[in-house]
């Protein structure tokens, strides 16, 4: 099914996505529709929408639903969904002869689709986001930050050879989650010290931060989600491979040095880097525990509306409540949120709508 709409409000966009999911559809692609003839308002006003958005969605066939019913919320079911989902996504997008980044092939977007699928079917997610990220390259091909099936990557490679520039993913920081994603991309390419990260991070913040979202400090984001190399740490006798690769590639004097070489260790000291999946899972558990503790403060809030809150804490709390079948908590706290904050976040809105549906069906 293809849905075309024109609206400037994020709440409308999320409402359409939620409705599609409730009807059993999975979003496969979102694109802007170029119009050769613009309407009067689009020409004369600055706030009018210049382009319509087109959503392509599908209902899985080929036995996915039947297989899921039999196997339930297992890890194999998760990868079965991903494999099926990738079949429906556009392999190549071209604009003016150049390849464009297909956002739906971003691992983070694929994981969001997976989470929604499991929520809709009433099962807990069998993989953490870090385990998911680690498992992708073992099962699928990756090109330019996008995930492909083996038979799709051949087509992509042929088109890629015909273009000069690699497709660029646009990542805007507007909340805590996108800030973490930006830091992850930045540190994968360039493990850096706090002093080097800070000015680049501030540039990205801009004025697009969500209205009701609290702003965590950069130091907190780093300490909660990443690792810092300290040669005094007994677990850091060698420079991590990620930092070693970056230093040896960009500085000739550090090439061919052993990971325990004092010169390499001195240059690597205090650099933040993305943890490997094993340690990342431990960090994620610690972080979720802290977020749930903060969520409890929202539960005990006695005022009418929460003016500011951490969106990640709210999402983590909603997920935990859903997993415990505590639908009342989701509904009660949703009433404390500003209407636009709830309507403009797809993850919160999805769980809230599901909680309402389950409560009504059980009453």
N, C-alpha and C positions, 0 to 999 in steps of 0.2 A: 504494500500500500504506500502511496505517496501523498503527503499532506503539505500543502502550501499555505503559509500564513504571513501576515504582516502586522507586527506589533513591537513596540519598543520596550515592553515590560518583561522582565525576567520571570515574573510570576505566571504570565500567560504561557511562556515557553515551557516552564516546569509543569504547569497544569496539563498541557498537551502531552508531554512525555509520560506523566503519571497515568493519564487516561489510556494512552497506548499500551502501557505495561499492564494495566489492570485488565485490558481486553486480550492479553496474551501475546502482544507484539513485542519485538525486540528492535530497538533503533539500530539501523545499520549505517546510515550516512546522513549528514546534515550539510547542505550546500546553499550558497546564495544564488538566487535567480537573477540573472542579468536581464534588465528590461530595456528595450530600445526606446520605448515611449513612456516617460514618467508622468505620473499624475500631476495635477496643478499644485497640490500641497507639497509634493516631493521636490518640485522645482522652486517654489517660492519660500518655503520655510526651512529653518535649520534643524528643527527637532523632528521633522517628519522622517519616516523610514524610507530610505532610498532604494533598498532592495528587499524582496521577499525572501524568507527562508523556506527551503524545501526539505522535509524530513522523509527519508525512505525507511520503512519499517517492514519487518517480515514476521510471519508465524513459522517457527521451526517445523520442518517435516523430516522425512528420512528416518523416522523412528526415534528421534531424540526424546520426545515426551514419553514414549513407551519404555525406552531404556532407563530414563530417569525414574519412572515409577517403580521399576524393578530394583534398581541399585540404590535409590535414595540419595542422601546427601554425602556421598563418598568423594574421595579425591579423584577417583577415575571419572566420576560424573562431572566434576568440575572441568577436567581436561577434555571430556567429550563435548561439553558445551562450547568451550573455546574453539575446538576444532570445527564444530558445526558453524559457529558464529563467523569465523574467518572466511568461510565459503561465501557468505552473503555480502561481504564488504568489497567496495571497489578496489581493484588491484592498483590501478594507476589513475591519477588525476592530472590532466594537462591544462595549462592556461598560458596562452601566448607562446606556445612551444616549450614551456618549462614545466617540469614535474612539480606538483604541489604536495605538501604534506597531508596525508590522510589521517585526520585527527582520531578517527575511530580505530585506527591500527596502533595508536599509542598504548603501550602496556597498561598505563594507569586507567585509561578509558575502558579497555577490555576488562580490567578487574572490576570496575564499577558496574559494567553490564553483568558480569558474573555474580556479583553480590546481589543485584536486583533480582536476577533469575532465582537464586536460592531463597531470598526473602519471599518472593511471590509463591514459591512452592512450600514454604513453611519449614525449611531446613536451615540449620546453622552453617556458616561458611567453613568448609573443611581445610582451607588454606589461609595462612596469614598473608598480608600483602607482600612481605619479604619472601616467604616461601614460594609465592606465585611468581614473583620477579625472577627468583633463582631457577624455577622450573621451566620457564618459557624457552630459554635458549637450548635446553636439553631436548625440546620437542618440536620447536618451530624455527624457521629462518628469520633473521633480523637484518634489516637494511635501513640505514638512515633514521634510526629510532622507531621503526615500524616493524610489525610482526606479520609474517606471511606463512602460508602453507607451502610445502616444497614445490608443488606444481604451480603456485602463484609467483614464487620468487623468480622463476625463469623468465616469465613475461616482464616482471618489473626490471630485472637486470638488463634486458634488451632495450627497454625504453630509457633506462638510466644512462646507458652508454651513448645515447643520442643527444643528451643534454649536457650543458656545461656546468651548471650549478646543482648542488645537492638540495633537496627540499628542506626548508627551514621550519621548525616547529615554533610557533609563537606561544610563549608562556608569560602570562601577565600575573603579577602578584596582587591578589585582592583579598586574601585571607590566609590563615595559618597553614592550611593544606597546600595552597599554591606556593607559599613562601618556602615550605619544606621541599616541594618538588623543584623549585628553582635552585635552591641550595644543593640539592642532590645532583642536578645536571651540571652545575658550576663546579662542584668538587670532584666529580668524576673526570672532568676534563683538566682540572687544575687544583690539586690539593693545596690549600693555602692557609696562611695564618689569619687570625682574627683581624689584624690590621689591614691585610690585603682584601679580605672579604667585605668588611664593613662599608667602604665607600661604594663598591659595586652593588651591594645589597640596597643601600639607601637610594641609589639611582633608580632602582626597579620599583620602589614603593609607590612613587608618584602620588596621584590623588585618587586612585581607583580603589582604595581600601573599603571594604563593605561597611555600611553605616553602623550596624550594631555589633560588629566583630571587635573584640578586644585585641590589642596589638601586643603580642609577646616580644620580649627583648631578643635581639639576635643571639646573645650569649645563651639564653635559655633554649632557643631552637637548636643551636649547635650541640649543647650538652645533652639534650634529650633525644637527638636523632642521629648523631654522628660521633666519630671517634677522633681523638687528638693524639698524635704521636708524641710520647714522652720517653726518651731513652733511659730514664731512671726507673721506669716501670719494669718489673720483672718479666711481664708478658711481652715486652717490646725490645727484646735483645736484638732483633733484626728490624730493619726498616720495612714497613708493609709493602707488599708488591705494587699496590696502586701508586704510592708515593715514589717508590724506586723507579717505576716505569716512567713517570712524569719527569723526574729529575734527570734520568739518564738520557731521555729523549731531547730535552731542552738545554742541557748543559754538557758540553763536550767533556769537561774535566771529571764528570761523574759517571761516564760510560765505563762499562766493564768492571765496576767496583763491586766488591762483595757487599751484601746487604748489611753486614755487621761492621763495615769500614767506618772508622770514626769521622772521616770527612763527610761521608754520606749521611750519617746519623746527625751530625751538627746541622746540616742544611735542611734535614727533614724535621727537626725539632719544632714542636708547636704547630705543625700543619694539621688541619682538619681534613678528614677523608671519609668516604662512604664505607661503612662496615661490610664485611663479607656476610652472606646470608645467615650463617650460624650465629654470629654475634649480633646481627641485626634483629633476629628474633628475640633475643634476650632484651635488647634495648626497647623493642616494641612493647614487650610485656611490662617493663618498668614504666614506660610512658603511659600505657593504657591504665595502669593502676593509679598514676597521678591524675590522669584525666577523669577517672571515675570518682576520685576523691573530690575533685572540683565540681563534678556533676551533682554530688550530694548537697553542695551548698545551694544549687539551683532548686533542688527538691525541697529544701527547708526554707526557701525564700518566701516571705509572707506578704510581700507587696503585690500590687496588681499586675505590673509588667516589669520584666527585666529589660533595662535600657541597654546594657552592654553585657556580653558574655563571650566565652571562647567557643567558637563554632565546633572545633574538634572535640572539645569536652562534651558538648551537646550531642554530637553525632555518636561518640563512643558510648555515652549513657543511653541513648535511644537503642543502639544495637544490643547493648547488654540487657536492657529491659525486654526487648523483643525476644532475645534468646531465652530469657526466663519466663516468657509468656506473661510478663507484667505490663499488659496493655494500658492499664489505668495510669501508670506513671507516665507513659508517653503522652497520653491524652491530657493529663493534668498539667504537665510542664509545657506542653504545646500551647495551652491557654495563656501561659505567662509570657510567651514570646510575642513581640510585635508582629502584626499580621504579615507585613512585607518580608520580615526575616524568615518566617516559616515558608511562605509561598515562593520565595526566591532561592531556596535551597532544595535541590532535587532529592537529596538523601533523607533529610528530615521530613519532607513532604510525603515521600513514599512510605516511610515507616508510620507516620501519623495516619495516613489514609488506610494503611493495612490494619493498624490498631483499631481504628473506628469500625472497619469491616468485621474484624474478628469479634469485637465487643457486641456488635449488633447481631451477629449470627449466633452468639452464645446466649443472648438474652431472650 
